[in-house]
C-alpha cells in the first residue's frame, strides 16, 4: 500500500530514491515519483506505471540534488495517472510530500483549504497535506508538519521537503510504517528496511505520533508535543542479498525454494534439547497454563496458517480455538477476555485490519501474541508478546515462505503448550519433534530431488492453458482437502487466483455434496489433497464422485501410494511421507508451484499481480 523514501546526504538523491523505491515496489506499483531539492527549487517528476517508466524518464533528464523524497503508489483515492501520482506539491511548488495511508477527513480539510484559496490538482486525499503545510509554514518545516499532522484523521506515514530548507526531510507516522536509516553523513526515511539496506543496517523505529527530522548529520525524533524522544538504533541482521532474486526468474520462485531452509532455521533456533524456546515471548509460562481459549486472527494467507493452527492446537493442547479474519473480528464485538490468548499472525506486521483487531483484543483485556516476520513492525511492537518467523524479506506479493514459517511457529507453539499443559505424554512429544525435524530436508528433497516431478507441474500448467482455451475460457480450479489439509485447499486456491486471475475456490471436501458438486462438469480442474491421513478413504470417494461427473482431477498424494493408481485421476503429484500433522508443510509446495506455473503460462506479472500490494496498510 504505497512505499515512501526520503534521503539527505552526499549521493545523487535520484539514485538512492530509485533504488529504495525498487526495494519497496512490492508495496504498490501503479505509479511512482520523486521530488529532489535543486538550487532552492523542487524538481518533481512522476509517472503512471511501473517504476521503470519513471527511471527511463530520469535517465533522459536526471535530477541533480542530494536531498529528496520518493513514492511508489497503490491507488486508493484517484485513479492511477501522472497527476494523482506522488509526490504532491502545494500551490507555490516549494513544498513536496509523499504519503502512505488514507486521510479519512480529507474532504472536510480540502473544502476549507479551497475556501481559503488553495488550488488542487489531483483527486487524492494526500494533496491536502501539502497545502496544510503551506498554510502553516512560517519558516520552520518541522513546525508546519507538526501543526498539519495534528489535523489528520486516518493513517499516514509521510515525508516532506521545503525548498527553503534544503538540508532536511521531515517525516511523521500514525498507523503506517516508517523507519529511519542511519548512515554516515547521510540519513534515510522509508516504509520498510529493504529500502535502506544498500546503505546501512542501523535503523530507528519511530512510534505512532512521532515526527522525525533527518539531516546529513543526524535524525531527531520528537513526539507531537515537541519533546525529543530518545531511541536506541537496532541493527538489522539480514543482508540485502536476501531481497534479491539470486538467479531465479521471479521472487516467488526463489521464495518457494527457500522454504526448507527457513523451516530448518526455525527449528534450529527454537528447539533445544527437545524443548521449545521462545526467547522474545514476554508472556510467562504461568499465564500460558491458564488460557481457556485461543483466538487466532489474521488475513489472507496468514489466516490460512491460522486455520491450520486450530487443528493442531485443539487436538494436541485441548484448548478451544477459533480463527477469524481480522476485518470481521474487529467489527463484531468478539467475546475475548483476560483468559483468552489472541494470536495475531501477520507477515508484514502492518496489516491495518490485523493491527486494529489486535488493539480491539487488548481493549477487551485479552493477552495478545504476534507471529510476525518483519522485525519492529507495529503488530510485533504492540502485542504483549511476539514470536518472529525470521523468514527473511518476502518480496513477491503472493506469500509463500511466510506461510510455511508461520506454520512452523504454530507447530512449535502447539508442542510448547502441550508440554506445559501436559496434554501429550513426553514420548509423544519426542516422536512429534523427531517427525518435525524431518520436514526441512523433505521440503528440500521435494523441490530438488523431485525436479522431474515438479517439471511435470509446469507441463500440467501448459495443458491447463490449452484446455482453458478449448473450453472458451470457462475452465477454472477447485481445491479440495480435509482436516489439517483443508486450509491448504484454501491457500492453493488463493495463490492461483491472485497471480493467474483464474477463478479458484477452496473447499473442505466433505462439503462438496452440500452445493459445489453442482459445478462439476468437464470444465473445472479439481485439485484433491489425498495424502495419507485418517480421511484418506473419504477423499478417494470424493475423487470418484468428481470423475463420475467428468471433472479433471489433479491428485496430491503420498509417495508410494498404490491405491490412488486405481482411481483414474488425470494428474498425480507426489509428496514425501511424513506424519499427517506436518503434511501441510509439504503439500503446500506443489500448490504454490502449480499457481506459479499457471501464471507463467499465461504470461502474467507473477511478482506484482494486478490490483494487489504486499502490505495492506489501509482498510
Ligand atoms: C496472499 C497474501 C495476502 C496476505 C495478507 C496478510 O498471498 O500475501 O493474503 O497474506 O494480506 O498479510 P500479512 O501477513 O502481512 O498481515
Boltz pocket constraint, residues with backbone or C-beta under 6 A from the ligand:
constraints:
  - pocket:
      binder: B
      contacts: [[A, 299], [A, 300], [A, 301], [A, 302], [A, 303], [A, 345], [A, 346], [A, 347], [A, 348], [A, 349], [A, 350], [A, 351], [A, 354], [A, 397], [A, 398], [A, 399], [A, 400], [A, 494], [A, 495], [A, 498], [A, 613], [A, 614], [A, 615], [A, 616]]
      max_distance: 6.0
